[in-house]
């Protein structure tokens, strides 16, 4: 074995890679593979099963409720990519020196949480409407108009970086350019999530202060929202959304640190870190959103104000209310004059 690898070191790079491609667990040391460790079949099969259950949950919930279309599309796309990514890791378990499985998992598992984050961002403006736009420092629609483009930019950077790195790897060239672009996309995702959490915290504190000074008058008095705010399912939804946000943020910070070292850094060589900070964090976020899916836990908000064009809807409601009050005053005036 030592003679085999010592002879490989004097060969050209392409020939060395071709020889490594012929390796098996029995013939080559495990640290010469793409992973530097023996990929766990049990862990990756478990993640595939859990993500499959999560995907089924999102699809069944949408089929039954027909609500939260954009949210369902975003998180389902993320979960599908997670399943593909872990399928790539199982492919690698069969042959850890085979490139396709490694590239499949590193690209898909890197970009998948960006879709889940997008689904989380879509929920905030609806929460603002449920409590009352007056409690927010900025207009509810601004949250979507800011965070969704940021999420798309992060996704594009990660996807482009993954594509460039994958192409370079196939051509036996350095993957550093693609790696740097992927890390830039991940870092931008971390920054976006951090801003999101800061604004959520600011909204929560402003809402609490107004409630202490005004009581229930600080909130929107729409009967649907009043009922919603006092329901346990809505409180569970808020907790689940907070948990999912923290999990995706923690995972993204870990992946920035991991990929910043390249594909042969110290962090990427530790499977327990990947399982704990990548797999567990993301599946916990998905299952939390499954249990308190906004399609049923936040149904009044999903079907009411909070969607695109909410400002126009509110304006029309005010106009109708003003028309109704003016017509009533005219009737009252006529009655008084006749008396």
C-alpha positions, 0 to 999 in steps of 0.5 A: 500500500505504501509503495502504491501511494509513493509511486502515485506521488511522482505521477502527473495530477490527472493520472493520480486522480484516475488512480484514486478513482479506482480506489475502494475502502479495502485498497486505499486509506480512507483519508485519501477520499473526498471525505477524509472519513468513512461516510455513515450510511445510517446517518444519511439514510436517516436524514433522507427518511426524515426529509422525505417525511417533511416533504410529504407533510408540506405537500399534504398540508398544501393539498388539504388547505390550498393555502401558503402557496409561496411558502410551500413552494420555497420550503419544498424546494429546499427539502427536495434539494436536501434529499438529493444531497443526502442521496449523493452522500449515500452514493459516496458511501458506496465509493468515496473516491467517486466524484459525482456523489461528492459534488452532488451533496456539496452543491445541493446541501449548500444551497438548500437552506436558502430556499427554506430561509426564503419561506421564513422571510415570507412569514414576517410581513403577515405576522406584522399585519396580525399584530398591526402595522403600527407596531413595526418600524418599517412597512410590512411589505418592505420586509418581503421586498428587502429579504426575498431579493437578498435571499435570491442573490445569496442563492445565485452566488451559492449556485454559481459558485457550486457550478464553477467549483464542480466544473473545475473539479471535473476538469482537474483544475483548482476549485478555489474560485468556485469555493470563494463564490460559494462562501460569499453567498453563504456569508451574505445569507448569514448577514441577511439572516442576522438582519432579519433576526434583529428586525424581528427582535425590534418588532417584538420589543416595540409591540410589547412596549405599545401593549404595556402602554395601550393594552389590546388597543395596540393591536389590530382589532380585526376579529379574525386577528384577535382570535388568532393572536389568542390561539395556541396554534399561532403561539406555537407557529411563532415559536417554531418560526423562531426555532427554524430561523436560529437553526438555519442561521447556526447552520449557515455560520458553520458552513461559512467556517467549513467551506472557507477552509476549502474542500480539505480543511480541518472542519470538513474532515469531521463528520460529527460536526457535519451531522450536528450542525448541518443535518440536525439543524436543518431537519429540526427547522423543517420539522418545526415548520411542519408541526406549525405550518402557517397554512393551518397554524396561521390560516387567518393571516395567510388568507387575509392581509399580509400578501402582495397588494395588502396596502391597496386592500387596506386602502379599499377597506378604509374607503368603503368604511368612510363611504359607509359612515358618510352615507349613515351620517346623511341618513341620520341628518335626513331623519333629524330634519324630518323630525 
